[in-house]
Amino acid sequence: MIRTSSVRRLRAAIGIAVAAAALTACGGAPAHQGAAAVVGDERISIAQVEARVSAVREGGAAQTGAQANEQPGLARHAVSELILDKVIDRALTDRRLTVSASEIGAARSADVRTVGGETKLTELLRTKQGVPADGIDDFYRQQIGLTKLAGGQDPNGPDGDAAIRKALVEAGSALHIVVNPRYGSWNTTRIGLTDTEDNWLPRSIRTL
């Protein structure tokens, strides 16, 4: 999992746009009203995105006593994370894999010891990964899930990377992801939102 010298966010690099139906062109269907994205039969509301952004900002203000120095494109980052959560869940389900609460707790506790406390870990995840305090368990669920999708291969190696990408592409294709154009669009093949400079699947290690 995350280490001070080995922090990895196994996410997709952002690529060129693919054709997708815009939410604003869906005839006002109830499932799409007020949605930031629709993933399969689940919707991610704009309110959810705004709540996540606010939580990250407030966490920064609590730490610094001032306006948070937020990542560029924080709202788009939030949408990407919320979509990716669902894509990973689908990929795990398709392979009959699960991530247990005990696995999440063990990984989190190990990193708390490594970085020097829960407060330090919370702040590092907020500033480096855009993770709000109430989203830390979801962050670890992602990390453990991605490792399992590697199928026993090193998730940082080429074979593990290929296995993860294959699983996420298949899951994303099955979910027919549609994104509100204000946040870009989802590239199923590249596994990420378009129209952003952030690279969510770096080949080099990203550290806390």
ZIFEN-V921771 format. One record per helix or strand of 2 or more residues. SS is the DSSP state (~ for helix, > for strand). FROM is the first residue (numbers start at 1). TO is the last residue. If there is no record, write none. Layout:
BEGIN
ss = <SS,SS>
from = <FROM,FROM>
to = <TO,TO>
END
This chain:
BEGIN
ss = <~,~,>,>,~,~,~,~,~,~,>,~,>,>>
from = <23,30,35,42,46,74,101,118,133,158,178,181,186,192>
to = <25,32,39,45,64,94,115,129,149,175,179,183,187,193>
END
